[in-house]
Amino acid sequence: MNPIYLWRNLSLRWKILLPFIGGVLLFSAVTLWHSFRTT
């Protein structure tokens, strides 16, 4: 197995996963903020 190939796959995967996780966290934070604000 080529370590450079593995690193490239990992970095590409994280480039996709990190914005996705950030968006999910931001969405959940906004939803919680709205639910706390309305009550």
CNS distance restraints for C-alpha pairs under 8 A (distance, minus, plus):
assign (resid   1 and name CA) (resid   5 and name CA) 7.81 0.50 0.50
assign (resid   1 and name CA) (resid   6 and name CA) 7.71 0.50 0.50
assign (resid   2 and name CA) (resid   6 and name CA) 6.37 0.50 0.50
assign (resid   3 and name CA) (resid   7 and name CA) 6.00 0.50 0.50
assign (resid   4 and name CA) (resid   8 and name CA) 6.04 0.50 0.50
assign (resid   5 and name CA) (resid   9 and name CA) 6.23 0.50 0.50
assign (resid   6 and name CA) (resid  10 and name CA) 6.08 0.50 0.50
assign (resid   7 and name CA) (resid  11 and name CA) 5.99 0.50 0.50
assign (resid   8 and name CA) (resid  12 and name CA) 6.03 0.50 0.50
assign (resid   9 and name CA) (resid  13 and name CA) 6.02 0.50 0.50
assign (resid  10 and name CA) (resid  14 and name CA) 6.12 0.50 0.50
assign (resid  11 and name CA) (resid  15 and name CA) 6.01 0.50 0.50
assign (resid  12 and name CA) (resid  16 and name CA) 6.48 0.50 0.50
assign (resid  13 and name CA) (resid  17 and name CA) 6.01 0.50 0.50
assign (resid  14 and name CA) (resid  18 and name CA) 5.55 0.50 0.50
assign (resid  15 and name CA) (resid  19 and name CA) 7.04 0.50 0.50
assign (resid  16 and name CA) (resid  20 and name CA) 6.54 0.50 0.50
assign (resid  17 and name CA) (resid  21 and name CA) 6.03 0.50 0.50
assign (resid  18 and name CA) (resid  22 and name CA) 6.02 0.50 0.50
assign (resid  19 and name CA) (resid  23 and name CA) 5.96 0.50 0.50
assign (resid  20 and name CA) (resid  24 and name CA) 6.23 0.50 0.50
assign (resid  21 and name CA) (resid  25 and name CA) 6.13 0.50 0.50
assign (resid  22 and name CA) (resid  26 and name CA) 6.04 0.50 0.50
assign (resid  23 and name CA) (resid  27 and name CA) 6.00 0.50 0.50
assign (resid  24 and name CA) (resid  28 and name CA) 6.13 0.50 0.50
assign (resid  25 and name CA) (resid  29 and name CA) 6.03 0.50 0.50
assign (resid  26 and name CA) (resid  30 and name CA) 6.13 0.50 0.50
assign (resid  27 and name CA) (resid  31 and name CA) 6.12 0.50 0.50
assign (resid  28 and name CA) (resid  32 and name CA) 6.07 0.50 0.50
assign (resid  29 and name CA) (resid  33 and name CA) 6.05 0.50 0.50
assign (resid  30 and name CA) (resid  34 and name CA) 6.13 0.50 0.50
assign (resid  31 and name CA) (resid  35 and name CA) 6.17 0.50 0.50
assign (resid  32 and name CA) (resid  36 and name CA) 6.08 0.50 0.50
assign (resid  33 and name CA) (resid  37 and name CA) 5.94 0.50 0.50
assign (resid  34 and name CA) (resid  38 and name CA) 6.09 0.50 0.50
assign (resid  35 and name CA) (resid  39 and name CA) 6.44 0.50 0.50
